[in-house]
Amino acid sequence: MWVKTPNKTGYNDLNALSVQIMKTALLILLKGLNN
């Protein structure tokens, strides 16, 4: 079994989560600027 695969998927999950958090933060900032 490769040890690399679970680590890579875990990293990808963390990456996707941070991207979602950044997108949400940007949306909140834009809404704040519009109001």
N, C-alpha and C positions, 0 to 999 in steps of 0.2 A: 504493500500500500504506500502511496505517496503521501508524505507529510505536507508537501507543498499545496496540495489541492484544498484541504480544509482551511489552511491559513489564507490562501488566495480568496476563497469564497467569503471568509470572514472579513477580509480587507475590503472586498467589493461591497459587502453589505454595509460596512462602516462608511465607505465612500458614498454610497447611494444615500445613506441617512444624512451625512453632512451636507450633501448637495440639496436634499429636500429642506433641511433647516435653513440653508442659505437662501433658497428660493422663497421660503416663507418669510424670512426676515426682510428680504428685498420687497416683497409684496406689502408687508406692514409699513415699511419705510415710505414706499410710494403712496400708499393710502394716507399716511400721515402728512406727506407733502401736499397732496391734493386737497386735504381738508385744511 
